[in-house]
Structure formats: C-alpha cells, structure tokens
Amino acid sequence: MSENLIRALEMLGQGMLGIFVVLGIIALLVVLMQKLDGKK
C-alpha cells in the first residue's frame, strides 16, 4: 500500500471517530435535557 493511501485511511478513521464523539455528546445533551424537562 502507498503511504498516501495509508494517510488517507488514517484521516478518514480520525474523522469518523470525531463524528461519533460529537454524536455521543449530542445524545447525552438530549437525554439530560429530557430529564431536566421531566422534573418540571
């Protein structure tokens, strides 16, 4: 495999990891908001 292809795959992996982290944070915020709204 060429170095460029390996670098591209690494960048793609990091990008996917970042997307999953952001989605996870958003999901946690939604759950927290629902719990706070439920207490009212």
Secondary structure as UniProt FT lines:
FT   HELIX           3..39
//
